[in-house]
């Protein structure tokens, strides 16, 4: 069943317009009487029947709803330094599929790709598109780009913060997770291609972040964020 996203559902009739209407009418070529699913960012799936298809909008009749079973059970936030736009889009798509709750892009000393505005809006759209594929009804929340050293208040809300540090030699990700298995509000931090400078590492450690090694191979930033998210979510039983 095809899935469409709207901003809210507050009656038994839903109107699709813009890209969602175009997708229904001109891409999927659905017809009046076809059944579709609608999500709106809350915990429910809405099952609908197409009642009208007009030039600029479609009208759906809500037949019923059910609690979505694919939304994340683990509260995981990924803080990630800005990387090339295509790679950043890939990360947001995959983290939505994996089950991350929140994504916070940031600029650090070695960040090359700067946020010139509206980046969070573009990434939010990617997350909404991805949730329709993976079955979630609540998209990954995309926050505005931050400066790394301005994250103090946000990081203080987590009871476990792990950051991938290519210079770390003593503590593995597995050991760090095994020592913190009861955490509820978890954060991971991944730098850009150039990594972190020492003052940034010191800052993160002072915020309570645990520096971990991801192994003997140096991973691309997008690989590290996807792998780290999957391992952390699996450790905290997101996939059970």
Secondary structure, 3 states (H helix, E strand, C coil): CCEEECCCCCCCEEEEEHHHHHHHHHHCCCCCCCEEEEECCCCEEEEEEEEEECCCEEEEEEEEEEECCCCCCCEEEEEEECCCHHHHHHHHHHHHHHCCCEEEEEECCCCCCCCCCCHHHHHHHHHHHHHHHHCCCCCCEEEEEEEHHHCHHHHCCCCEEEEECCCCCCCEHHHHHHCCCCCCEEEEEECCCCCCCHHHHHHHHHCCCEEEECCCCCCCHHHHHHHHHHHHHHHCCCCC
